[in-house]
Amino acid sequence: MNTNLQSSKWTDAVTKMKDAHLSLLNPDDAKVSSWVDAFNTLVKAIKEERSYDPAFSPELTDLDDATGNVYGFADILEEYFDFLEEHEAWDDVIESCEEMISLFKWENKMPSEYMFRKGNALEKSKKLDEAESFGAFWLEKYPTDLYAAASNVFIKAELGKMDDARAIAEKYLKDDLVCDEDSDTFFMAAYRLYELTDDINAKQRIEKKITEYREKIENK
């Protein structure tokens, strides 16, 4: 670990994150509370380090370098959120996503993953009005983010606002838009919309692009 780090919490944070990660090898040992505790300890360590050095790890992508490349934080955080969602710990997902969004500047990349996870958790928690408001805020702040568009299509469709969902989908669904790792979630949202509205032709067009993308992945 980087010996220049001042926070006394780093060793504890890394240990807890590693233990939580290793617990996945035995599902009976993996607990939401342990993961949340590890996550909160990591957040506290980052905040404490910034009390010594305000410029410490302004972006999530800086965190590994700043801590001596001892652990792949982005990967373990993805496992953390996947675990919470698998166990339907929606309140923890919402709180943790809010922490992640506020913790970094997000100038090098958009916080799409955490915004999407929060919106999905709000929807799963049946906080539909809050999910809709959050989706609108997200799309206004990041108008080019296809994950934001996808989230809004999903929630509008869930609320039965099909005209609104269609307007958003068709704004972004250009003929030259290819289904790939950056747009597949948007295509899935459009597919769900056309499925719900029985728009067979539009659904088939979307399904074709999704199938082409999946075949491309399988043939790699």
C-alpha positions as CSV (number, residue, x, y, z in Angstrom):
1,M,0.0,0.0,0.0
2,N,1.1,3.6,-0.7
3,T,3.2,4.6,2.4
4,N,2.2,8.2,1.8
5,L,-1.4,7.6,2.8
6,Q,-2.3,9.3,6.1
7,S,-5.6,7.7,6.8
8,S,-5.5,5.1,9.6
9,K,-8.5,3.4,8.0
10,W,-6.9,2.2,4.8
11,T,-5.6,-1.2,6.2
12,D,-9.0,-1.8,7.8
13,A,-10.9,-0.9,4.6
14,V,-8.8,-3.1,2.3
15,T,-9.0,-6.0,4.8
16,K,-12.8,-5.8,5.0
17,M,-13.2,-5.5,1.3
18,K,-11.0,-8.5,0.7
19,D,-12.8,-10.6,3.4
20,A,-16.2,-9.6,1.8
21,H,-14.9,-10.6,-1.6
22,L,-13.6,-14.0,-0.3
23,S,-16.9,-14.7,1.4
24,L,-18.4,-15.1,-2.1
25,L,-16.6,-18.4,-2.3
26,N,-19.0,-19.7,0.4
27,P,-22.5,-18.2,0.0
28,D,-23.4,-19.1,3.5
29,D,-20.7,-16.8,4.8
30,A,-21.5,-13.8,2.5
31,K,-23.7,-11.3,4.4
32,V,-25.1,-7.9,3.3
33,S,-24.1,-6.4,6.6
34,S,-20.5,-7.3,6.1
35,W,-20.4,-5.9,2.6
36,V,-22.0,-2.7,3.7
37,D,-19.6,-2.3,6.6
38,A,-16.7,-2.8,4.2
39,F,-18.1,-0.3,1.8
40,N,-18.6,2.3,4.5
41,T,-15.1,1.8,5.9
42,L,-13.7,2.4,2.4
43,V,-15.8,5.6,2.0
44,K,-14.6,6.8,5.5
45,A,-11.0,6.1,4.5
46,I,-11.3,8.2,1.3
47,K,-12.9,11.1,3.2
48,E,-10.3,10.9,5.9
49,E,-7.5,10.9,3.4
50,R,-9.0,14.0,1.8
51,S,-8.8,15.8,5.1
52,Y,-5.1,15.5,4.8
53,D,-4.9,15.9,1.0
54,P,-8.0,17.5,-0.6
55,A,-6.8,16.5,-4.1
56,F,-6.7,12.8,-3.2
57,S,-8.3,10.5,-5.8
58,P,-10.8,13.0,-7.3
59,E,-12.0,10.3,-9.7
60,L,-12.9,6.7,-9.0
61,T,-10.4,5.7,-11.7
62,D,-7.6,7.4,-9.7
63,L,-8.2,5.3,-6.6
64,D,-6.1,2.3,-7.4
65,D,-3.1,4.4,-8.4
66,A,-3.5,6.6,-5.3
67,T,-3.5,3.6,-3.0
68,G,-0.5,1.8,-4.5
69,N,-2.5,-0.6,-6.8
70,V,-3.1,-3.0,-4.0
71,Y,-6.6,-3.9,-5.0
72,G,-9.0,-3.4,-7.9
73,F,-11.5,-1.2,-6.2
74,A,-13.7,-0.7,-9.3
75,D,-14.1,-4.5,-9.7
76,I,-14.8,-5.1,-6.0
77,L,-17.3,-2.3,-6.0
78,E,-19.1,-3.9,-8.9
79,E,-19.3,-7.1,-7.0
80,Y,-20.5,-5.2,-3.9
81,F,-23.4,-3.7,-5.8
82,D,-24.2,-6.9,-7.6
83,F,-24.4,-8.7,-4.3
84,L,-26.7,-6.1,-2.8
85,E,-29.0,-6.3,-5.8
86,E,-29.0,-10.1,-5.8
87,H,-30.2,-9.9,-2.1
88,E,-32.7,-7.2,-2.9
89,A,-31.1,-4.8,-0.4
90,W,-32.6,-1.9,-2.2
91,D,-32.2,0.8,0.5
92,D,-28.5,-0.1,0.8
93,V,-28.1,0.1,-3.0
94,I,-29.7,3.6,-3.0
95,E,-27.6,4.9,-0.1
96,S,-24.4,3.5,-1.5
97,C,-25.0,4.8,-5.0
98,E,-25.7,8.3,-3.6
99,E,-22.4,8.0,-1.7
100,M,-20.5,7.0,-4.8
101,I,-22.1,9.7,-6.9
102,S,-21.2,12.4,-4.4
103,L,-17.7,11.0,-3.6
104,F,-16.0,11.6,-6.9
105,K,-16.0,14.4,-9.5
106,W,-17.0,12.3,-12.5
107,E,-15.3,14.6,-15.0
108,N,-13.5,11.8,-16.9
109,K,-16.6,9.6,-17.2
110,M,-20.3,9.8,-16.3
111,P,-21.5,8.0,-13.1
112,S,-23.9,6.0,-15.3
113,E,-23.5,2.7,-13.5
114,Y,-24.4,4.2,-10.1
115,M,-27.2,6.4,-11.4
116,F,-28.7,3.4,-13.2
117,R,-28.4,1.2,-10.1
118,K,-30.1,3.9,-7.9
119,G,-32.9,4.4,-10.4
120,N,-33.5,0.6,-10.6
121,A,-33.4,0.3,-6.8
122,L,-36.0,3.1,-6.4
123,E,-38.2,1.3,-8.9
124,K,-37.8,-2.1,-7.2
125,S,-38.6,-0.4,-3.9
126,K,-41.9,0.9,-5.5
127,K,-40.7,4.5,-5.0
128,L,-41.9,5.2,-8.5
129,D,-42.5,8.9,-8.2
130,E,-39.0,9.4,-6.7
131,A,-37.6,7.1,-9.5
132,E,-39.3,9.3,-12.1
133,S,-38.0,12.5,-10.6
134,F,-34.5,11.1,-10.3
135,G,-34.6,9.9,-13.9
136,A,-35.6,13.3,-15.2
137,F,-32.8,15.0,-13.2
138,W,-30.2,12.5,-14.5
139,L,-31.3,12.9,-18.1
140,E,-31.2,16.7,-17.8
141,K,-27.7,16.7,-16.3
142,Y,-26.3,14.0,-18.7
143,P,-28.4,14.4,-21.9
144,T,-26.1,12.2,-24.0
145,D,-26.1,9.3,-21.5
146,L,-27.9,6.3,-23.0
147,Y,-28.1,4.7,-19.6
148,A,-30.1,7.8,-18.5
149,A,-32.4,7.4,-21.5
150,A,-32.8,3.7,-20.7
151,S,-33.7,4.3,-17.1
152,N,-36.3,6.9,-18.1
153,V,-37.9,4.6,-20.7
154,F,-38.1,1.8,-18.1
155,I,-39.7,4.0,-15.4
156,K,-42.1,5.8,-17.7
157,A,-43.2,2.4,-19.1
158,E,-43.6,1.1,-15.5
159,L,-45.8,4.1,-14.7
160,G,-47.9,3.5,-17.8
161,K,-46.8,6.7,-19.4
162,M,-46.2,5.0,-22.8
163,D,-46.3,8.2,-24.9
164,D,-43.5,9.7,-22.7
165,A,-41.5,6.5,-22.8
166,R,-41.8,6.3,-26.6
167,A,-40.8,10.0,-27.1
168,I,-37.6,9.4,-25.1
169,A,-36.8,6.1,-26.8
170,E,-37.3,7.5,-30.3
171,K,-35.3,10.6,-29.6
172,Y,-32.2,8.4,-29.0
173,L,-33.1,5.5,-31.3
174,K,-31.4,6.6,-34.5
175,D,-31.0,4.3,-37.5
176,D,-27.2,4.3,-37.1
177,L,-27.3,3.5,-33.4
178,V,-25.5,0.1,-33.0
179,C,-26.3,-2.2,-30.1
180,D,-23.0,-2.7,-28.2
181,E,-21.7,-2.7,-24.6
182,D,-22.5,1.0,-24.2
183,S,-26.0,0.9,-25.6
184,D,-27.4,-2.6,-24.9
185,T,-29.3,-1.5,-21.8
186,F,-31.0,1.2,-23.9
187,F,-31.9,-1.3,-26.5
188,M,-33.4,-3.6,-23.8
189,A,-35.5,-0.7,-22.5
190,A,-36.8,0.1,-26.0
191,Y,-37.5,-3.6,-26.5
192,R,-39.5,-3.7,-23.3
193,L,-41.4,-0.6,-24.3
194,Y,-42.4,-2.0,-27.7
195,E,-43.3,-5.3,-26.1
196,L,-45.7,-3.6,-23.7
197,T,-47.2,-1.5,-26.4
198,D,-47.6,-4.4,-28.9
199,D,-45.6,-2.6,-31.5
200,I,-44.5,-5.7,-33.3
201,N,-42.5,-4.0,-36.1
202,A,-40.5,-1.8,-33.8
203,K,-39.9,-4.7,-31.4
204,Q,-38.6,-6.9,-34.2
205,R,-36.2,-4.1,-35.3
206,I,-34.8,-3.8,-31.8
207,E,-34.7,-7.5,-31.3
208,K,-32.6,-7.9,-34.5
209,K,-30.0,-5.4,-33.3
210,I,-29.8,-7.1,-29.9
211,T,-29.4,-10.5,-31.5
212,E,-26.6,-9.2,-33.7
213,Y,-24.8,-7.9,-30.7
214,R,-25.2,-11.1,-28.7
215,E,-24.0,-13.2,-31.7
216,K,-21.0,-10.9,-32.0
217,I,-20.1,-11.5,-28.3
218,E,-20.5,-15.3,-28.6
219,N,-18.3,-15.4,-31.7
220,K,-15.4,-13.6,-30.1
